Amino acid sequence: VSIDATHIKAHRSGGRRKRGAFAQGIGRSRGGWTSKLHGVADASGRPRVLLLSAGNTNDIAMAQALVEAAGPARTLIADRGYDANHLRDLLAARGTAAVIPSTSSRRAPIPYDVEAYKARNLVERMWCRLKDWRRVATRYDKLARNFLATAHLAAVFTYWLN
């Protein structure tokens, strides 16, 4: 699942776009200034959607944009970071089965298909293939659009070669 970066709005002052760290997809986290790629893979583990956010952005904040960009699907397999009632409601409204383990903070865990969840390793392998590209793994690019373009190029090659 990919996320569209349209939810990020640049502050406008004097007709110019703000060029700060937030507009460039860079945020402060424990490791320093970072950015985060969010993505969706298809059933074969090939990248379908890639979105960029600041490194201090939570995964669930990008979930709706990823789901909408990915289009219709029968099943969405995600890790515990995507366990939220609003995401589960969105998926149910779209007719998509949610295979998401519950977080430890839920009082009553929501059951999920353990066998289907084993296919989540395809997503992890997709990230490993993308990070084989040094520019994607280290974000040499200063501008968010250049880094996202590099990630998309790497995704095209991994999609084609997979």
N, C-alpha and C positions, 0 to 999 in steps of 0.2 A: 504494500500500500504506500502511495506517495502522498506527500503533503504539498499543497500549493501555498506559496509564500505570500498570498494576497492579504492574509490577516495582519501582516506587518505593515504598519502605516508610518511613513516618514513624516516627521514634523516639518511643516513648511513655515519659513520665516523670510520675509522679503523676497518671495518668489523663488528662493533657492531651496533645494532639497537638503535636509540635514545629512551630513556625511559621518555621523558618529559611529561608535562601535556597534550599537544596536542595529543600525541600518545596514551594516556590513556583516551581520550574523555572527558577531563576536560578543561573548558574555563572560563575566567573571565566575569561575567555579573554583573548587578546592585546588585544582592543578594549575590555576592561572587563567589567562585569557584563552578561551576555546570556542569552538563552534561544533555543531552536532548535525550529522546527516541523519535524516529519518527516511525509511524506505519501505516499499512493499515489494514482495517477490511473488511470482506466479507459482503454480503447482510444481514446476520443474526447477524452482530455485533461481530463476532468472530475474533480474531487476525490472520492475515495471514502473515504479514511481520513486523519485528521490526529491526530498525537500530539505532545506537548510534552515537551521535556527541557531540562536545563540547557545553556547554551551551550558548556560544555567537554566535553560528552558526544560521543563518537565516533558517526558514523552507523551503523556496523556493530552497535553495542550495541543499537540499536532495531530492527534488521532482523527478528529473529524475531517480535517483537510485531506489526510491520507486516504480515508475511506471513500470520500467523495471523488478524489482523483483516480482511485483505483477502478471505479465503476462497479457494476454488479458482480457479485460473487456468491457462491453457495456457502462457503465457510471462510472464516477469518481466524487464523491461528496467531496468537500473540502471547507475549510473556506477561508476568505479573504487573509490570509497569502500566499496562493498559487495562487493568481491572478497575472499571468505574461504571456506576449504574447508567450514567448518561450515554456512554459508549455502547453498553449492552442494549439500551433502549433504541438507539439509532440503528444498530445492526438488526434488531428484531423488526423494526419498521421497514427495513430494506429487504427482509426475508433472508438474512444471512445468519448462519449458525455461528455463535461465538464459542471458540475453544480457547478459553482464557482461564488459567488457574487463579483462584482467589488469593488475595493478599492475606498475610497473617493477621491483619487488623480487623478483618471481617468477623462478626460474631457468628454468623451462620455461613460457612463456606458454600459457594455455588458449585454444584457438580459440573464436571467437564469430561470430555472424551479423552482419556489418557492415551489410547492408541493413536488417535488422530494428532495429539499433541507431539508425538514423537517425530512428526514430519517438520517440526519447527527448526530442526538442524539444517534444513535447506536454506533457511534465511541466514543462519550463522555462516554457512559456507559461502553464501552470496557476499556477505560483508568481507570475508577473508579474501575472496577473489578481487573485490574492489580495492582492498587495501594492499594488494600486490602492486598496485600503481602507487609509486612513491609520492607523487604530488597529491594524491587523494589521502593517503595515510598521514601526511604531515602538514597539509594545507600551506603550501608555499605562497599561494596567491593571496594578496592583500584584499582584493575586492571580492565580495560575495558572489557577484555574477560570474567572475572568472573561475572561482573555485567550483561553483555549481556546474558550470560548463565543462570543466575538467572531469568532474564526477560523472556527468552525463556521457561524455566521450568514453570513459572507462566502462560505464554501464553498457554502452552500445557494443563495445568489443567483447565484454564478458557475455552479453546476451547472444551475440553472433557465434562466439566460440563454444558456448555451452551446448 
